[in-house]
Amino acid sequence: EPVEHTVDISGMAFSPNSLTISVGDMVTWTNLDGSSHTATADNGDFNSGTLGNGQTFSFTFTTAGTYTYKCNFHGGMTATIIVE
């Protein structure tokens, strides 16, 4: 059964910074910061678009692999999702 995992965008960082999930699981990002952020995959597989405070974005991972992603506005904000 698919599991929903959560990633908080808070303090100019993704928390958790590294998340290991199973194929078919969904990840929901929530922006808890005052400034806008994105969750954008380096390989282009997912892109939240601009998330304002309190907004969420969900994506279901259907392929195993390591997905690195970042915030398009803040290049130092990077994180990884490992799909097994």
Secondary structure by P-SEA (a helix, b strand, c coil): cbbbbbbbbccccccccbbbbcccbbbbbbbcccbbbbbccccccccccccccccbbbbbbccbbbbbbbccccccccbbbbcc
